[in-house]
């Protein structure tokens, strides 16, 4: 272990790294079921759903393991949220354009992801992606971590926990911040949700904040693994509440669960099932536009997560650069390529990696632990599914708060630095996209430098990146 991961040099231990990996995995385990749901339009139990489920576990596991041994960084990867929804939309559009079945269109769209992965491997090998990282102004780079922190808090208090209730016919979810705390009075939300839904919401809120306070208390006492222990404490609270208050068995899903991976379905639907004949029907202009779009979003999502999380872990040098950035970006590219060949959308570095970093993860052993857990999830997915979303929200909120600390490094007296960061702080949680937040910050930074007579301070590559985002936001159909 010491030879591979240099634990002593990084001031960590095997125990700390494994606990950190488990913390990261628990906060992102939702992707195991959510990704196939999104990519198959919630066609649960179908052969395609099973194939995407296994592809999610395999691509995530391989990506994390490559990150561990190639870059020795504690960052975890999985099919990116937002990118998977966009991929599903692309597949649906291909169905409408060509008349192919959803499966045939899905297999055609995987080729786009394959090309993206290969492009990223080439760009990473020749250090082009690393040069792009360096082209992001230092002020913007310092603001990425806090912006991601706000996004994590928004996820934890918002979209991470959605409760379907009888009040609206179980059609759309109710959320903690928007609907519970946003209600004028408790009676309003209770009427809107119905008695059963409101009771579940109250249990969710209590669980979430008990977990958060346990994490804070344990961290204050310097207890190792405070994030993981807080999530476990929150899970126990929710499980007890389910039995005693909701009258439901939180472990009921384990009774009929299958622990045998559906490899036959994967071989039939997604494993190396690239539909080149269908791909040719899409049209080259559309294909190129889609490849560029996926590349831009994924590149800046990954760069933002790596820089933001590394900053929190103290892994950046004085110039704001992270050692082994090229290797970390290459791991991301390999994960995407493996995902395309097994049957899932773009694999990217997850912001939930911050949970493991906060738990003390500093080396690739954390990423290796996450990777092993993803591979084991092919067999133990039903167990991972019983962890309540409210428990993971506790960790996301806590880590998000800690990531705001980098704001003290921002020069609030320099408007050319402050305005881009402020816009990014709003853009990331509102849009849900790290890449788009960075893009808006780059555009704002460039324009501010030009209008203040400091155009020469902007590098040529920064101008190019700003132009690319302008085209993406306003001209790409």
Secondary structure, DSSP 8 states (H G I E B T S, - for coil): -HHHH-TTTTT--HHHHHHHHHHHHHHHTTHHHHHHHHHTTS-TTSHHHHHHHHHHHHHHHHHHHHIIIII-----EEE-TTHHHHHHHHHHHHHHHH---HHHHHHHHHHHHHHHHHHHHHHHHTTHHHHHHHHS-HHHHHHHHHHHHHHHHHHHHTTT-EE--GGGTTSS-EEIIIIITTSSSHHHHHHHH-HHHHHHHHHHHHHHHHHHHHHHHHHHTT-TTHHHHHHHHHHHHHHHHIIIII---TTGGGTT---S--HHHHHHHTTT---HHHHHTT-HHHHHHHHHHHHHHHHHHHHHHHHHHHHHTT-B-TTS-BTTHHHHHHHHHHHHHHHHHHT-S-EEE-TTHHHHHHTT--SHHHHHHHHHHHHHHHHHHHHHTTS-HHHHHHHHHHHHHHHGGGGGGS-TT-HHHHHHHHHHHHHHHHH--HHHHHHHHHHHHHHHHHHTT-GGGS-HHHHHHHHHHHHHHHT--
